[in-house]
Structure formats: C-alpha cells, structure tokens
Amino acid sequence: QVELVESGGGWVQTGGSLRLSCAASGRTFITYIMGWFRQAPGKEREFVAAISQIGSRIAYADSVKGRFTISRDTSENTVYLQMNSLKPEDTAVYYCAADPSFFRIRSIPDYWGQGTPVTVSS
C-alpha cells in the first residue's frame, strides 16, 4: 500500500516552467515504478512519464519528450516532473501513479494520487 500526494501545480504562461512533486508514504517507495499521467478537460487520462525504481529506465510520451523530465529522490520518497517550454495543450490535471510493473505503470497503475491542476495560458 502506498499513498501519493501531488503538489506544485498552478498557472503559467506559454513557454514557462513548473515542477511537480509527488510525495509517497510508506517504506516501500523504492519497490515501485513511479509515473505521471494527465487528464485535460473533456479528454481521457493519458500517460506522461515513468521512472524505474533506481532511475535506470525512463519513458516519456512523445508529446512531452525533450520538454519534461521525470526524476526521483529515494531519500525523500518523492518523484518529480520538471516541465519546461509549456504549451497551452499541456493544460490538465496531473496525477502521480505507482505500480510494481513498468508495463502496467503506462496503462493501469495500482495507485493514484489526487491530482494537481496545471494551466498554461497563451
């Protein structure tokens, strides 16, 4: 069992940057693949990025490659999403996720946070 709490969302202009954080409870943080998803108004939730337990494997959605960076700090039980060169189409609620499987983290992770909203104005 793991609980996830996101923070760092907000409003930013096109081209700006934000860093999202996801704090995980429990001593088993190191055993989980961590990921980020987003859901824009009227659209389905979509995968954004994932990182393996020690950061040796990372995956990004094509739409964010080169602009977003996922990282994790095991000592702080926290995963981050650095978002640069933001576009209006990045506007969404961003969710943190956790799962033991790198395959499942991209589709149906076991655990979700409550989400943090990001708005990018043009």
C-alpha positions as CSV (number, residue, x, y, z in Angstrom):
1,Q,0.0,0.0,0.0
2,V,1.3,3.5,-0.9
3,E,-0.3,6.9,-0.6
4,L,0.6,9.6,-3.1
5,V,0.2,13.4,-2.7
6,E,1.0,15.7,-5.6
7,S,1.9,19.4,-5.3
8,G,3.4,22.1,-7.5
9,G,0.6,22.7,-10.0
10,G,-0.5,26.2,-10.9
11,W,-0.8,28.8,-13.6
12,V,2.0,29.6,-16.0
13,Q,2.3,31.4,-19.4
14,T,3.3,29.6,-22.6
15,G,7.0,28.9,-22.6
16,G,7.2,28.8,-18.8
17,S,8.2,26.1,-16.4
18,L,6.7,24.2,-13.4
19,R,8.0,21.4,-11.2
20,L,5.5,18.9,-9.9
21,S,6.3,16.9,-6.8
22,C,4.7,13.6,-5.6
23,A,5.4,12.5,-2.0
24,A,4.9,8.9,-1.3
25,S,4.1,7.4,2.1
26,G,5.4,4.1,3.4
27,R,8.7,2.3,3.4
28,T,8.1,0.5,0.1
29,F,8.7,3.5,-2.2
30,I,11.8,2.0,-3.6
31,T,9.9,-1.0,-4.8
32,Y,7.6,0.9,-7.1
33,I,7.8,2.2,-10.6
34,M,6.6,5.8,-10.4
35,G,4.8,7.7,-13.1
36,W,2.8,10.8,-14.1
37,F,-0.4,11.0,-16.1
38,R,-2.6,13.9,-17.1
39,Q,-6.2,14.5,-18.0
40,A,-7.3,17.5,-19.9
41,P,-10.9,18.8,-19.8
42,G,-13.1,16.5,-21.9
43,K,-10.3,14.1,-22.7
44,E,-9.2,10.7,-21.3
45,R,-6.4,10.4,-18.9
46,E,-3.0,9.8,-20.7
47,F,0.4,8.6,-19.8
48,V,3.1,11.3,-19.5
49,A,6.3,9.7,-18.0
50,A,7.6,6.8,-15.8
51,I,10.8,6.0,-14.0
52,S,12.0,2.7,-12.6
53,Q,13.0,2.1,-9.0
54,I,16.6,3.3,-9.3
55,G,16.0,5.5,-12.3
56,S,17.8,3.3,-14.8
57,R,14.7,3.1,-17.0
58,I,12.6,6.1,-18.1
59,A,9.8,6.5,-20.5
60,Y,8.0,9.6,-21.9
61,A,5.0,10.2,-24.0
62,D,6.0,11.6,-27.4
63,S,4.2,14.8,-26.7
64,V,6.5,15.7,-23.8
65,K,9.8,14.3,-24.9
66,G,12.6,16.9,-24.7
67,R,10.5,19.2,-22.6
68,F,9.6,17.2,-19.4
69,T,12.0,15.4,-17.1
70,I,11.0,12.8,-14.5
71,S,13.2,12.1,-11.6
72,R,13.0,10.6,-8.1
73,D,14.7,11.1,-4.8
74,T,14.6,7.8,-2.8
75,S,15.8,9.5,0.4
76,E,12.8,11.8,0.3
77,N,10.3,9.3,-1.1
78,T,9.5,11.8,-3.8
79,V,9.1,11.8,-7.6
80,Y,9.3,15.0,-9.6
81,L,8.2,16.1,-13.0
82,Q,10.1,19.1,-14.3
83,M,8.1,20.7,-17.1
84,N,9.7,23.2,-19.4
85,S,8.6,25.0,-22.6
86,L,5.0,24.6,-21.5
87,K,2.2,24.9,-24.1
88,P,-1.5,25.5,-23.7
89,E,-2.1,21.9,-24.7
90,D,-0.3,20.8,-21.6
91,T,-3.2,22.2,-19.5
92,A,-4.5,19.3,-17.5
93,V,-4.8,17.8,-14.1
94,Y,-1.6,15.9,-13.4
95,Y,-1.7,12.7,-11.5
96,C,1.1,10.7,-9.8
97,A,0.9,6.9,-10.0
98,A,2.8,3.9,-8.6
99,D,3.0,0.3,-9.7
100,P,5.4,-2.6,-9.3
101,S,5.4,-3.2,-13.1
102,F,6.9,-1.0,-15.8
103,F,4.4,-2.4,-18.2
104,R,1.3,-1.6,-16.1
105,I,2.5,1.8,-15.0
106,R,1.9,3.1,-18.5
107,S,-1.8,2.0,-18.5
108,I,-3.4,0.7,-15.3
109,P,-1.2,1.5,-12.3
110,D,-2.3,0.2,-8.9
111,Y,-2.1,3.5,-7.0
112,W,-3.0,7.1,-7.9
113,G,-2.7,10.5,-6.2
114,Q,-5.5,13.0,-6.1
115,G,-4.1,15.2,-8.9
116,T,-2.7,18.7,-9.2
117,P,-4.0,21.2,-11.8
118,V,-1.8,22.9,-14.3
119,T,-3.0,25.7,-16.5
120,V,-0.9,27.1,-19.4
121,S,-2.2,30.4,-20.8
122,S,-1.5,31.5,-24.3
